[in-house]
């Protein structure tokens, strides 16, 4: 027992023990199988979801618009000079925004001058018609007196020579024709005056109407709320909200909206790959970025048939509308939502993480253990979601699969599936340098 107390002996024993411990902890980890990260094949309900980001808006809202007849006043681009802060609660008739009047002021001056000119032309036409018809009436009176004189001269020439009587008759006939022609000319001039007055009168009416339109648009530049509610800014074509300096056009007259917060919906955009999975009526689970703890439910109510190019997006996307169930007064337009659309549900399925599957030569395989050794197992896959994929054949519940391919993956034995059958343990293919491995797989499930 004395040699056990020797310090040199104790030191050597401690060193040997340390080497054994290090070998025990390091050597197994150096092998690929010991270092591999595994996952267990799960069995149960499998949900296929398409997750997108959306934005809340009211299903029904009242638009606050600029002047409806701005195009008639030749106002095609109107700038917002001022607008109440977004979220302001307004009553019907309250001022919401003011538009810049500088462009319309010049138009007002132009139309006013045109109206004054038209009125002056109307007055001038009245004077001209009055003067023309007055002269025509005076001419008729003169010719009427001349006709009477010729009639008297003819009567006085009754006892004169035949030539004198004949001359008197000719003069009377000329006077009669001149008088009749003057009366016809008066009728024509009267009709001309009426036509002229109608022409200048219609121009006056047109200019008066145009002036009324411009005045109405000028009043409409003070935009008021048509109803009570919360002001939410309208969006421009590029998705940005309108603000001071933004343009209002006859084709996009909305400045803001008054949403009905009792019924909300989420507007989201789905890429052209996932939109094929989405259909009207599918259930949707939603959460708010502002309050992740709040969970909402809804249904898809509309899927766009035509894709569109969104700003800052490379691929085309399709608009999807999700109606939110129930009422929640805390939901406000513009809030960002996370939408998980349930496109399919498999009641009883086997599924593994997507990382566990590898595609080699168009063949899906997994790396699993069989008889204590790693093998490459061909599998038949089904539906998949963002994280997992269904395995129809090739694995059983509780099997373990590697999430990372081992270094010698290409040399591992390969177990192939027979078409329409469960894998045959004798049908194992591997590298010619590797011995065949016999496995017996049971419990393959086809959901």
Secondary structure, 3 states (H helix, E strand, C coil): CHHHHCHHHHHHHHHHHHHHHHHHHHHHHHCHHHHCCEEECEEEEEEEEEEEEEEEEECCEEEEECCCCCCCCCCCCEEEEEECCCCCEECCCCEEEEECCHHHHHHHHHHHHHHHHHHHHHHHHHHHHHHHHHHHHHHHHHHHHHHHHHHHHHHHHHHCCHHHHHHHHHHHHHHHHHHHHHHHHHHHHHHHHHHHHHHHHHHHHHHHHHHHHHHHHHHHCEEECCCCEEEEECECCCCCECCCCCEECCCCCEEEEEECCCCEEEEEEEECCCHHHCCCCCEEEEEECCCCCCEEEEEEEEECCCCECCCCCCCCEEEEEEEECCCCCCCCCCCEEEEEEEEEEEEEEEEEEHHHEEEECCEEEEEEEECCEEEEEECEEEEECCCEEEEEECCCCCCEEECCCCCCHHHCCEECCCCCCCCCCCCEECCCCCCCCCCCCCCCCCC
